[in-house]
Amino acid sequence: MTFMLESSRTFLFTEYARKICGVIHTQGTDPKVWDRLPDRFSAHPLTKEILAKVAEDKANLRKAKDYYHNLNLRT
């Protein structure tokens, strides 16, 4: 027979969890590690396509805002 118990997540931040039992590592990852990883996300063609579309959408939104904010209703 197996029993499965779930403890409260707030117990993760008790002194016991942080210092005594050692399940939480207080030292973060060295930032130099991220410099050694290859950036495949930015090089992917789909990413470039999406970013180009976002830039185009932002430019169109800017044009629309400029048009509606500069509209002269007293003509």
Buried (B, 14 or more C-beta within 10 A) or exposed (E): EEEEEEEEEEEEEEEEBEEEEEEEEEEEEEEEEEEEEEEEEEEEEEEEEEEEEEEEEEEEEEEEEEEEEEEEEEE
